[in-house]
């Protein structure tokens, strides 16, 4: 246990462990120190200097985010000198920042905007030193606007240290340094996996999703289009916090109601295809266990992870499930199964998804995702874009009635819901695989060993199968691509032997996706995950094989899990990608 140190912050006595920063000590003392480049989830960069404080007996000022406390320290957080220094630093930042607050997606959610108001900075009286730079918007998923960048370094840390992708770098030194992509080629021609964590952590809107809002509005207002929507499990765990509701509750019924008021012709749910994914992926796992196929089987639901694998670990592509993600399975079925049932021309159907994930935009545009004969998913909206549309339409979300999803592809189980949290896909798959192998349900469906926000979780489960005897199923769950890299290196080297591995690109899983609200912390992500587990617990059916809509889909259309037709429509293949440009260079797997 770390030694406890006593210090004073603005004459308030506080005790904290040795190694604590002044910033964290101030929080414990109930004192506010303004910050801009700092984020609680990331290593402190001390780039902006806004958090400066004075220390008795020390010359000059110290940055609170990166200065550790010592015994007897006396800190002053507010003085005329500090206020003037902070205001000057803000003016310098704003002088090199494109100020277009009314039209910026991060308006009213921007930390720079908040601080400028707090310190009374008048932007109109400041000289401008910014040299206009072109906006990097060629990527399918991420737009980078260097004119708004304040070089806080958050995006660099999350991309390089948390995700280990290195799609962003710094070019130049000192005041001339700028954050860009390798060789300044742009996001499209970089190793970017489109995870969007940079957009969540950016404090000023210099990084954002490639918006599909206008295209979706055009489709909704086009009488010739039949617009169908699906919503990922994690969306329902986030909307409440965006509309001033209890953030610990899911908002499923109001979400459906809002979508109908926006004008969608049919409101379904991605949870349906999450259950479908378990039927396909669980069957794939069981087949590999029985027939001695390539192990471990690694999940394929996260498109950011898939591109990461194709870029850095293509030699392990055969270990990855051939199942499409729930988004893409749903998109394929909308233009085949649903179109057949409703006697609709699939060419007239516009398939929209609402996702917590920016990488889903890239995934929808992958050229192989057209097994319906059309682009399976036409447009992808992030949580942020959906919230903007609800607000633009003047919908009073908080007071909407509770409504249900439409039949055919709207029913789901608790297993589908927990897809949104790290470990959820693993838990859902185990529930169904156990039932198929053993012939009865698990005694306890709550598999605590794979839950929680620990970066890498390992567990073993004894499965008393009829055909194989007792199978010790070794599983692993990793979230965040830095953790995924460690697990993949263990598999490559043979250091670890698993049967089944779940990987999610984003820390926390989909509840922490790159399309979720700006500034989401790990604590926010953990809370959202708990709300999904609560919904799972409250639902009458908690296993994917209990979803009657999914079983009907197999009876009426797909024949059986992993059937020839299911493989044609619901499975995919992978490529090897250039580690510098992200470009697909060759196909490394094929559909079975």
C-alpha angles and dihedrals in degrees: 000000000000118000114261116239127200120216141152126240113190087340092306112127116226136171120212137162118272110268094038115137121238087244093058092043089053091053090054089050090052093247124137120224114181117237136181112168093036123096123176093229096052139064111269112255098184087211103136103041094212091125094063118147137178122243122202110250094016127106118233123354136302131217108245096208094061105028117094120219125245134200113287094007114161114204130191115200101179130043139129089262093051093046092051092046093050091047091050091050090050091049091052091051093047092048088065096038129090103238109206100136100159092059099034116110089224095054109141089011096066120113093203090053091049093050094046088055093044093054096039096243113175106210093190092067096053126095116240119234097168118121109211114247130192117264113245103227105143094103119100090229117018132052117198118198109189090187089072098040115117095186092240090150098226093121091049093053096047093044098043104030106025100032097023090213100121095205089140127054140161121256118200132004137271118347090349093056117110134187111242143135126283109293087357090271097140134251095286092059097042134086088263111144091196094240089143096215086132089061093051093051099039106106098202113037097261087129122041143147123279098256125232095177096110093047091051092048089050090052093047091051094046111097090202093061126081103206119204124185137199127187126206120238093250094058093072090054093057110038095077093061090049094054100042097261131129102298091208094064129078116235103209100142095045090047091057091046092051092050092053091050090052086060106256110159095214128020114203132159134245087218086076091061091041086063088046090052090055091053090052098038094041090052089048091053093048091049091052091048093050099040100036096250127168111303143234098043108213122204120250105198098106113075093195089056091046093055090045090053092048090051103042107016109029089142087070095050092109089061091059118092113254090220117119117234118269089257093057096041088054092047092052093049094047090062095040116023097028093041091052093048094049097037090238128154103243089213087067094050118098110200115205128182129194109211139173086221134084091196089067087072089059092043093053089055097049104122094230092059094089105091091132088065089256136059097294096215114028102188136011122204122194122222088259093054092048091052090051091052092050090050093045090052091053093238115166094221097178093058099041117124119250111260135178132239119255122268127262098040103020105079118097143167134226088263089063092049096054091057084091094067128066108266092022097109090049093050093046091049093049091051092056098035090053091051093050095045098041103029096234139068123270111266089232117028093190104092099190095178092074096043130092136052100281104134096235123021126186129190142165125215126188110225114192098209125187096224103033102030118226109354118195100214110205113199138179133195123197130175126186117041094253088062091043089055091055092050093047091050090051090052092046093051095042090239091130129033116206134167098204132018130187118201127183119185096217126068106254092018123257093337084069096043124148092252095056123106117304117268097020111172130206087255090057090050093050091051092050090051091053090053090056092050089051092054089048090053092050098048120099092227119044104170127073093229087062093063105111094194090056092048090049090052090055093046095047103033123357099044097213142341110291091008119150091261092046090052092050094052107025105035133070145180137239142234139213111243134204108257092220103042104022089230117150108246104174142356111255102179135030136208111271 
